[in-house]
Amino acid sequence: MMDVSGKKLGKQFNEAFRYGIVFVVTVGSEEVASNLYRMKNLTDGTVFTGTPEEISGKLK
């Protein structure tokens, strides 16, 4: 699910959780430049920062 509606992130995360989405990854210009992305677990609030490959490994 990708939300480009302009809603605040907290509201977007709440909506994603209501749809049963457990993990969200935020992507902005800083993340693209550094190749480090944040993945948040919506069930327990933990955040993992890593490369796309590291994030992919966490989901397996």
C-alpha positions as CSV (number, residue, x, y, z in Angstrom):
1,M,0.0,0.0,0.0
2,M,1.4,3.4,-0.9
3,D,-0.2,6.6,0.4
4,V,0.6,9.9,-1.3
5,S,-2.5,11.6,0.1
6,G,-0.5,14.1,2.2
7,K,-1.9,12.7,5.5
8,K,0.5,12.8,8.5
9,L,2.5,9.6,8.9
10,G,0.8,8.6,12.1
11,K,-2.6,8.6,10.4
12,Q,-1.2,6.7,7.5
13,F,0.3,4.1,9.9
14,N,-3.0,3.7,11.7
15,E,-4.9,3.2,8.5
16,A,-2.3,0.6,7.3
17,F,-2.7,-1.2,10.7
18,R,-6.5,-1.3,10.2
19,Y,-5.9,-3.0,6.8
20,G,-3.8,-5.7,8.5
21,I,-0.5,-4.4,7.4
22,V,2.2,-5.2,9.9
23,F,5.3,-3.6,8.5
24,V,5.7,-0.2,6.9
25,V,8.8,1.3,5.2
26,T,9.2,5.0,4.9
27,V,11.0,6.4,1.8
28,G,12.2,9.9,1.4
29,S,15.0,11.7,-0.3
30,E,17.4,11.1,2.7
31,E,16.7,7.4,2.7
32,V,17.3,7.2,-1.1
33,A,20.5,9.1,-0.8
34,S,21.9,7.0,2.1
35,N,20.3,3.7,0.9
36,L,19.1,3.2,4.5
37,Y,15.4,2.8,5.1
38,R,13.3,2.5,8.3
39,M,10.9,-0.4,8.7
40,K,8.4,-0.1,11.5
41,N,6.5,-3.1,13.0
42,L,3.1,-1.7,13.6
43,T,2.2,-4.3,16.2
44,D,5.0,-3.6,18.7
45,G,6.4,-0.3,17.5
46,T,9.9,-1.6,16.9
47,V,11.9,0.1,14.2
48,F,14.7,-1.4,12.1
49,T,17.0,0.6,9.9
50,G,18.9,-1.1,7.0
51,T,19.5,-1.5,3.4
52,P,16.8,-3.0,1.2
53,E,18.6,-6.3,1.3
54,E,18.7,-6.3,5.1
55,I,15.0,-5.3,5.3
56,S,14.1,-8.1,2.9
57,G,16.1,-10.6,5.1
58,K,14.1,-9.5,8.2
59,L,10.8,-10.3,6.4
60,K,11.8,-13.9,5.5
